[in-house]
Amino acid sequence: MKALHFIRATLAVALLATATLTLGGTASFADGHGITGNFTGTNDHTVTGSFEIVKTGDGYTLTLSEDFELDGAPDPKIAFGNNGYSKGTIFTKLNKLKGKQVYKLPASINPSDYNEVWVWCEKFDVGLGVAKVK
C-alpha cells in the first residue's frame, strides 16, 4: 500500500511539474492579485517603472506606475508579447511619457495569454521597452 501511495504522489508531482513548465510562459491571476512586471529599455531607449494588470468586473485594466518613464519616441503604443512583441496586440497610444496611467484592455486581449508588456513605436515598428511578467 505504501508503494502505491508513493507512486501516486510521485506521479502527481511529475504532472504538476510538467504543467508548470508547459504554462510557465504565460501570466496568471491568483488570489485577487494582478499581473506585474518592471520595464527595461530596448533599442537604445530608456523605459523605467512597472505595470500591473488587474481583473475588474467588466474586463482588465493595465496601470503604469507613478515612476513609469519613457525617454521619448514619435508614436509610442502599448502592446503584448510572448518572448517578443506579438503583432496585432497594440491596443492604445501611450497617453504621456511619464507617470501613472490607467488603460482598459479590449475584450479581444486576454493578458493571461502573454508573458510581456511592450512599449512599442508603431511608426518605426520597433520596441522601446519591455516588461517581463513576474
Secondary structure, DSSP 8 states (H G I E B T S, - for coil): -HHHHHHHHHHHHHHHHHHHHHHTTS---BTTB-EEEEEEE-TT--EE-EEEEEEETTEEEEEE-TT-EE---SSEEEEEESSSB-TT---EE-S-SBS-EEEE--TT--GGG-SEEEEEETTTTEEEEEEEE-
